[in-house]
Amino acid sequence: MSFHGDKYQTFATLLEQFRSQVVSQQLDARGIQQQIMLLKQFFQQQILPLDEGPSPEQSYRTEMSKQLHLLEIDTIFFQGARQAATAAGRLTAISDRLTKLIEYCHAVTKL
């Protein structure tokens, strides 16, 4: 397990809870936006400071940072969706991106 595995495991748990809310449509666009802000805050405060130079873990952190940014863009598109089918597609994209972030967290904990 990665030296910092506990922080990544906590982040994965937060992501899984959020994904569950997205899939069950418990959140509106504003709620999704707020959750993403909280996730980014956790990532910036708990994960990014773990940077110890070039390592496989650092590569995952870089990808996770990109995915979080893309998640924000997905949310903007979700907010702009005017038809139910489009909104559903955007929620699927958000859920898929969360799944990818969770997979990255698990991969880091196995390093």
C-alpha positions as CSV (number, residue, x, y, z in Angstrom):
1,M,0.0,0.0,0.0
2,S,1.1,3.5,-0.8
3,F,2.7,5.4,2.1
4,H,-0.2,7.9,1.9
5,G,-2.8,5.3,1.2
6,D,-5.1,6.4,4.0
7,K,-5.6,9.9,2.4
8,Y,-6.3,8.3,-1.0
9,Q,-8.7,5.9,0.6
10,T,-10.6,8.7,2.3
11,F,-10.7,10.6,-1.0
12,A,-12.1,7.5,-2.7
13,T,-14.8,7.1,-0.1
14,L,-15.8,10.8,-0.6
15,L,-15.9,10.2,-4.4
16,E,-18.0,7.0,-4.0
17,Q,-20.5,8.8,-1.8
18,F,-20.8,11.6,-4.3
19,R,-21.1,9.2,-7.2
20,S,-23.9,7.5,-5.3
21,Q,-25.8,10.8,-4.9
22,V,-25.3,11.6,-8.6
23,V,-26.5,8.2,-9.8
24,S,-29.6,8.3,-7.6
25,Q,-30.1,11.9,-8.7
26,Q,-30.2,13.2,-5.1
27,L,-28.4,16.5,-6.1
28,D,-29.4,19.3,-8.3
29,A,-26.8,21.2,-10.4
30,R,-26.0,23.5,-7.5
31,G,-25.5,20.6,-5.1
32,I,-23.2,18.9,-7.6
33,Q,-21.2,22.0,-8.0
34,Q,-20.9,22.3,-4.2
35,Q,-19.8,18.7,-3.8
36,I,-17.1,19.2,-6.5
37,M,-15.8,22.2,-4.7
38,L,-15.5,20.2,-1.5
39,L,-13.8,17.4,-3.3
40,K,-11.3,19.8,-4.9
41,Q,-10.7,21.4,-1.5
42,F,-9.9,18.0,0.0
43,F,-7.7,17.1,-2.9
44,Q,-5.8,20.4,-2.7
45,Q,-5.3,20.3,1.1
46,Q,-4.8,16.6,1.7
47,I,-3.5,15.0,-1.6
48,L,-1.4,17.6,-3.4
49,P,0.9,18.4,-0.4
50,L,2.0,14.7,-0.6
51,D,4.1,15.5,-3.7
52,E,7.6,14.1,-3.1
53,G,8.9,14.5,-6.6
54,P,8.7,12.2,-9.6
55,S,7.0,9.0,-8.8
56,P,4.1,6.8,-10.1
57,E,2.0,8.4,-7.3
58,Q,2.7,11.9,-8.8
59,S,1.5,10.7,-12.2
60,Y,-1.8,9.7,-10.7
61,R,-2.1,13.0,-8.8
62,T,-1.6,14.8,-12.1
63,E,-4.3,12.8,-13.8
64,M,-6.6,13.2,-10.8
65,S,-6.1,17.0,-11.0
66,K,-7.1,16.9,-14.7
67,Q,-10.2,14.8,-14.0
68,L,-11.3,17.1,-11.3
69,H,-11.0,20.0,-13.7
70,L,-13.0,18.1,-16.3
71,L,-15.6,17.3,-13.7
72,E,-16.2,21.0,-13.3
73,I,-16.6,21.4,-17.0
74,D,-19.1,18.4,-17.1
75,T,-21.1,20.2,-14.4
76,I,-21.2,23.4,-16.4
77,F,-22.6,21.3,-19.3
78,F,-25.1,19.6,-17.0
79,Q,-26.3,23.0,-15.8
80,G,-26.8,24.1,-19.4
81,A,-28.8,21.0,-20.4
82,R,-32.3,22.0,-21.5
83,Q,-33.7,18.5,-22.2
84,A,-34.0,15.6,-19.8
85,A,-32.1,13.2,-22.1
86,T,-29.2,15.7,-22.3
87,A,-29.2,16.2,-18.6
88,A,-29.2,12.4,-18.1
89,G,-26.2,12.0,-20.4
90,R,-24.3,14.7,-18.5
91,L,-25.0,12.9,-15.2
92,T,-23.6,9.7,-16.7
93,A,-20.5,11.6,-17.8
94,I,-20.1,13.0,-14.3
95,S,-20.6,9.5,-12.8
96,D,-18.0,8.0,-15.2
97,R,-15.5,10.6,-14.4
98,L,-16.0,9.9,-10.6
99,T,-15.5,6.2,-11.3
100,K,-12.2,7.0,-13.0
101,L,-11.1,9.1,-10.0
102,I,-12.0,6.3,-7.7
103,E,-10.0,3.9,-9.8
104,Y,-7.0,6.2,-9.6
105,C,-7.3,6.4,-5.8
106,H,-7.3,2.6,-5.6
107,A,-4.4,2.3,-8.0
108,V,-2.3,4.6,-5.8
109,T,-3.1,2.6,-2.6
110,K,-1.8,-0.5,-4.4
111,L,1.6,1.1,-5.3
